[in-house]
Amino acid sequence: MGVFIRVEINSKSCAGINDCGQCIHVCPVGIFKDGAQFPRVDEANEDECTLCGLCLQACEPHAITIRKLYDE
């Protein structure tokens, strides 16, 4: 679990690995990994997120949420 950032995947909005999986390919720091049906977040790597937004642009709307824990 990240200390500064929490990345969440919404399985209701995510198209899944077979139909999309783009977050895995576009993330420059490897936060996402293959899961059974949906991508999953590599919690050990979660704080490496650079807030670049590439995953948000590549995926369906509301499929990924990035929470800045230091703002809460």
N, C-alpha and C positions, 0 to 999 in steps of 0.2 A: 504494500500500500504506500502510495506517495505521501510525502510530508507536505509538499508545497502544491502539488497538482493532483487532481483525481480525474481520470479519464473514464467515462462511462459509455457503454454501448447499449443502445435501446433496441432490444430484439424485435419490438413491434414495428420499428421504422427501418431497421437494417435489412438489406436485401439478402444477406447471408454470403457465405464464402463461395458457393457455387455460382451465384448470379452476380456477385460483385467482388468483394475481397480487396478492393482498391486501397483501403487504408493500410493494409499490410505492405503493399508495394510502394506507396508514396511517402510513408513516414521515414524521414531521414535518420531517425535515431532508434528505430526498431521497437517501438512501444507495443505494436500489435503482433499477435501470433495466430497461427491456425488454431481454431477450436473445432469441435465436432460439426456444428452447423453454422455457427457465427464466429467471427474473429473474437479473440479474447485479449485482454490487456495483460502485458507482462508487468506485474506489479513491482518487481525488483527494478525495472527500468523506467517506471512511470514518471519519476521526477526529472528524467532527461528531456521531457517534452519542452520544445523551444517555442511553443505557441505559434508555430508557423501557419497553421490553418490548412495545410494541404489535405489532411484527412477530412476536414469539414467540407472542403470544396469537392473532393472526389466522391463522397458518399451521399446517400439520400438525405434530404433535410431531416434534422432531428435524430439521425441515427447515432451520432456521437455528440457527447457533451463534455466539454473540458471545464472543470471547476478549479478556480484559483483558491485554494484553501486559505491563503494568506489574506484574501479579501473578505472572508466570512467572519 
